[in-house]
Amino acid sequence: VVPQVPVIPDWFWFICNSHFLTWLDSTFLSD
């Protein structure tokens, strides 16, 4: 059984990745 994967637009991934990278920077890289 293959679950239905909703189609997520590229801009959504781009925004999520940008926020995630920013969060990573501020959380782990700022001393």
PDB file with SEQRES, HELIX, SHEET and CRYST1 records, atoms N, CA, C and O in Angstrom:
SEQRES   1 A   31  VAL VAL PRO GLN VAL PRO VAL ILE PRO ASP TRP PHE TRP          
SEQRES   2 A   31  PHE ILE CYS ASN SER HIS PHE LEU THR TRP LEU ASP SER          
SEQRES   3 A   31  THR PHE LEU SER ASP                                          
HELIX    1 AA1 ASP A   10  LEU A   24  1                                  15    
HELIX    2 AA2 ASP A   25  LEU A   29  3                                   5    
CRYST1    1.000    1.000    1.000  90.00  90.00  90.00 P 1           1          
ATOM      1  N   VAL A   1       0.854  -1.196   0.000  1.00  0.00           N  
ATOM      2  CA  VAL A   1       0.000   0.000   0.000  1.00  0.00           C  
ATOM      3  C   VAL A   1       0.885   1.239   0.000  1.00  0.00           C  
ATOM      4  O   VAL A   1       1.726   1.422   0.880  1.00  0.00           O  
ATOM      5  N   VAL A   2       0.681   2.078  -0.994  1.00  0.00           N  
ATOM      6  CA  VAL A   2       1.446   3.322  -1.087  1.00  0.00           C  
ATOM      7  C   VAL A   2       0.574   4.455  -0.574  1.00  0.00           C  
ATOM      8  O   VAL A   2      -0.507   4.701  -1.111  1.00  0.00           O  
ATOM      9  N   PRO A   3       1.036   5.148   0.462  1.00  0.00           N  
ATOM     10  CA  PRO A   3       0.224   6.251   0.998  1.00  0.00           C  
ATOM     11  C   PRO A   3       0.153   7.413   0.021  1.00  0.00           C  
ATOM     12  O   PRO A   3       1.092   7.667  -0.733  1.00  0.00           O  
ATOM     13  N   GLN A   4      -0.950   8.101   0.044  1.00  0.00           N  
ATOM     14  CA  GLN A   4      -1.098   9.260  -0.832  1.00  0.00           C  
ATOM     15  C   GLN A   4      -0.263  10.418  -0.301  1.00  0.00           C  
ATOM     16  O   GLN A   4      -0.455  10.888   0.820  1.00  0.00           O  
ATOM     17  N   VAL A   5       0.652  10.855  -1.125  1.00  0.00           N  
ATOM     18  CA  VAL A   5       1.498  11.975  -0.723  1.00  0.00           C  
ATOM     19  C   VAL A   5       0.943  13.249  -1.352  1.00  0.00           C  
ATOM     20  O   VAL A   5       0.817  13.334  -2.573  1.00  0.00           O  
ATOM     21  N   PRO A   6       0.617  14.227  -0.534  1.00  0.00           N  
ATOM     22  CA  PRO A   6       0.096  15.474  -1.100  1.00  0.00           C  
ATOM     23  C   PRO A   6       1.171  16.196  -1.905  1.00  0.00           C  
ATOM     24  O   PRO A   6       2.352  16.164  -1.560  1.00  0.00           O  
ATOM     25  N   VAL A   7       0.749  16.830  -2.959  1.00  0.00           N  
ATOM     26  CA  VAL A   7       1.699  17.561  -3.799  1.00  0.00           C  
ATOM     27  C   VAL A   7       2.045  18.873  -3.118  1.00  0.00           C  
ATOM     28  O   VAL A   7       1.184  19.727  -2.904  1.00  0.00           O  
ATOM     29  N   ILE A   8       3.311  19.018  -2.786  1.00  0.00           N  
ATOM     30  CA  ILE A   8       3.771  20.227  -2.104  1.00  0.00           C  
ATOM     31  C   ILE A   8       4.608  21.041  -3.084  1.00  0.00           C  
ATOM     32  O   ILE A   8       5.568  20.521  -3.652  1.00  0.00           O  
ATOM     33  N   PRO A   9       4.261  22.302  -3.290  1.00  0.00           N  
ATOM     34  CA  PRO A   9       4.980  23.126  -4.268  1.00  0.00           C  
ATOM     35  C   PRO A   9       6.408  23.429  -3.830  1.00  0.00           C  
ATOM     36  O   PRO A   9       6.733  23.395  -2.643  1.00  0.00           O  
ATOM     37  N   ASP A  10       7.242  23.724  -4.807  1.00  0.00           N  
ATOM     38  CA  ASP A  10       8.660  23.974  -4.534  1.00  0.00           C  
ATOM     39  C   ASP A  10       8.862  25.155  -3.603  1.00  0.00           C  
ATOM     40  O   ASP A  10       9.764  25.142  -2.765  1.00  0.00           O  
ATOM     41  N   TRP A  11       8.031  26.174  -3.744  1.00  0.00           N  
ATOM     42  CA  TRP A  11       8.223  27.366  -2.904  1.00  0.00           C  
ATOM     43  C   TRP A  11       7.984  27.026  -1.446  1.00  0.00           C  
ATOM     44  O   TRP A  11       8.579  27.639  -0.560  1.00  0.00           O  
ATOM     45  N   PHE A  12       7.111  26.047  -1.187  1.00  0.00           N  
ATOM     46  CA  PHE A  12       6.870  25.654   0.206  1.00  0.00           C  
ATOM     47  C   PHE A  12       8.114  25.012   0.789  1.00  0.00           C  
ATOM     48  O   PHE A  12       8.502  25.314   1.918  1.00  0.00           O  
ATOM     49  N   TRP A  13       8.743  24.126   0.025  1.00  0.00           N  
ATOM     50  CA  TRP A  13       9.989  23.498   0.476  1.00  0.00           C  
ATOM     51  C   TRP A  13      11.081  24.539   0.651  1.00  0.00           C  
ATOM     52  O   TRP A  13      11.870  24.474   1.594  1.00  0.00           O  
ATOM     53  N   PHE A  14      11.121  25.493  -0.258  1.00  0.00           N  
ATOM     54  CA  PHE A  14      12.141  26.537  -0.185  1.00  0.00           C  
ATOM     55  C   PHE A  14      12.001  27.342   1.102  1.00  0.00           C  
ATOM     56  O   PHE A  14      12.990  27.633   1.775  1.00  0.00           O  
ATOM     57  N   ILE A  15      10.765  27.698   1.436  1.00  0.00           N  
ATOM     58  CA  ILE A  15      10.514  28.464   2.662  1.00  0.00           C  
ATOM     59  C   ILE A  15      10.852  27.629   3.886  1.00  0.00           C  
ATOM     60  O   ILE A  15      11.489  28.116   4.820  1.00  0.00           O  
ATOM     61  N   CYS A  16      10.427  26.373   3.881  1.00  0.00           N  
ATOM     62  CA  CYS A  16      10.711  25.502   5.028  1.00  0.00           C  
ATOM     63  C   CYS A  16      12.212  25.323   5.211  1.00  0.00           C  
ATOM     64  O   CYS A  16      12.713  25.391   6.333  1.00  0.00           O  
ATOM     65  N   ASN A  17      12.926  25.097   4.127  1.00  0.00           N  
ATOM     66  CA  ASN A  17      14.371  24.918   4.221  1.00  0.00           C  
ATOM     67  C   ASN A  17      15.057  26.184   4.708  1.00  0.00           C  
ATOM     68  O   ASN A  17      15.994  26.122   5.505  1.00  0.00           O  
ATOM     69  N   SER A  18      14.597  27.318   4.236  1.00  0.00           N  
ATOM     70  CA  SER A  18      15.191  28.584   4.650  1.00  0.00           C  
ATOM     71  C   SER A  18      14.987  28.818   6.140  1.00  0.00           C  
ATOM     72  O   SER A  18      15.917  29.198   6.852  1.00  0.00           O  
ATOM     73  N   HIS A  19      13.776  28.590   6.600  1.00  0.00           N  
ATOM     74  CA  HIS A  19      13.491  28.772   8.026  1.00  0.00           C  
ATOM     75  C   HIS A  19      14.266  27.770   8.865  1.00  0.00           C  
ATOM     76  O   HIS A  19      14.770  28.095   9.940  1.00  0.00           O  
ATOM     77  N   PHE A  20      14.352  26.555   8.361  1.00  0.00           N  
ATOM     78  CA  PHE A  20      15.057  25.517   9.107  1.00  0.00           C  
ATOM     79  C   PHE A  20      16.542  25.829   9.215  1.00  0.00           C  
ATOM     80  O   PHE A  20      17.144  25.659  10.276  1.00  0.00           O  
ATOM     81  N   LEU A  21      17.126  26.284   8.122  1.00  0.00           N  
ATOM     82  CA  LEU A  21      18.547  26.635   8.142  1.00  0.00           C  
ATOM     83  C   LEU A  21      18.796  27.823   9.051  1.00  0.00           C  
ATOM     84  O   LEU A  21      19.798  27.866   9.764  1.00  0.00           O  
ATOM     85  N   THR A  22      17.891  28.781   9.027  1.00  0.00           N  
ATOM     86  CA  THR A  22      18.026  29.942   9.910  1.00  0.00           C  
ATOM     87  C   THR A  22      17.924  29.514  11.362  1.00  0.00           C  
ATOM     88  O   THR A  22      18.659  30.000  12.222  1.00  0.00           O  
ATOM     89  N   TRP A  23      17.005  28.601  11.623  1.00  0.00           N  
ATOM     90  CA  TRP A  23      16.838  28.096  12.986  1.00  0.00           C  
ATOM     91  C   TRP A  23      18.087  27.337  13.425  1.00  0.00           C  
ATOM     92  O   TRP A  23      18.535  27.471  14.564  1.00  0.00           O  
ATOM     93  N   LEU A  24      18.642  26.547  12.522  1.00  0.00           N  
ATOM     94  CA  LEU A  24      19.870  25.817  12.838  1.00  0.00           C  
ATOM     95  C   LEU A  24      20.993  26.785  13.165  1.00  0.00           C  
ATOM     96  O   LEU A  24      21.711  26.605  14.149  1.00  0.00           O  
ATOM     97  N   ASP A  25      21.144  27.809  12.341  1.00  0.00           N  
ATOM     98  CA  ASP A  25      22.201  28.801  12.561  1.00  0.00           C  
ATOM     99  C   ASP A  25      22.058  29.448  13.928  1.00  0.00           C  
ATOM    100  O   ASP A  25      23.025  29.542  14.684  1.00  0.00           O  
ATOM    101  N   SER A  26      20.861  29.890  14.239  1.00  0.00           N  
ATOM    102  CA  SER A  26      20.665  30.629  15.482  1.00  0.00           C  
ATOM    103  C   SER A  26      20.759  29.718  16.700  1.00  0.00           C  
ATOM    104  O   SER A  26      21.132  30.159  17.787  1.00  0.00           O  
ATOM    105  N   THR A  27      20.419  28.445  16.511  1.00  0.00           N  
ATOM    106  CA  THR A  27      20.388  27.537  17.657  1.00  0.00           C  
ATOM    107  C   THR A  27      21.760  26.934  17.950  1.00  0.00           C  
ATOM    108  O   THR A  27      22.194  26.894  19.102  1.00  0.00           O  
ATOM    109  N   PHE A  28      22.434  26.469  16.910  1.00  0.00           N  
ATOM    110  CA  PHE A  28      23.661  25.713  17.134  1.00  0.00           C  
ATOM    111  C   PHE A  28      24.940  26.492  16.845  1.00  0.00           C  
ATOM    112  O   PHE A  28      25.990  26.198  17.417  1.00  0.00           O  
ATOM    113  N   LEU A  29      24.857  27.478  15.963  1.00  0.00           N  
ATOM    114  CA  LEU A  29      26.084  28.142  15.537  1.00  0.00           C  
ATOM    115  C   LEU A  29      26.348  29.443  16.272  1.00  0.00           C  
ATOM    116  O   LEU A  29      27.467  29.955  16.252  1.00  0.00           O  
ATOM    117  N   SER A  30      25.326  29.979  16.919  1.00  0.00           N  
ATOM    118  CA  SER A  30      25.564  31.206  17.688  1.00  0.00           C  
ATOM    119  C   SER A  30      25.963  30.823  19.098  1.00  0.00           C  
ATOM    120  O   SER A  30      25.214  30.152  19.807  1.00  0.00           O  
ATOM    121  N   ASP A  31      27.142  31.253  19.498  1.00  0.00           N  
ATOM    122  CA  ASP A  31      27.626  30.876  20.812  1.00  0.00           C  
ATOM    123  C   ASP A  31      27.258  31.939  21.827  1.00  0.00           C  
ATOM    124  O   ASP A  31      27.582  31.804  23.007  1.00  0.00           O  
TER     125      ASP A  31                                                      
END                                                                             
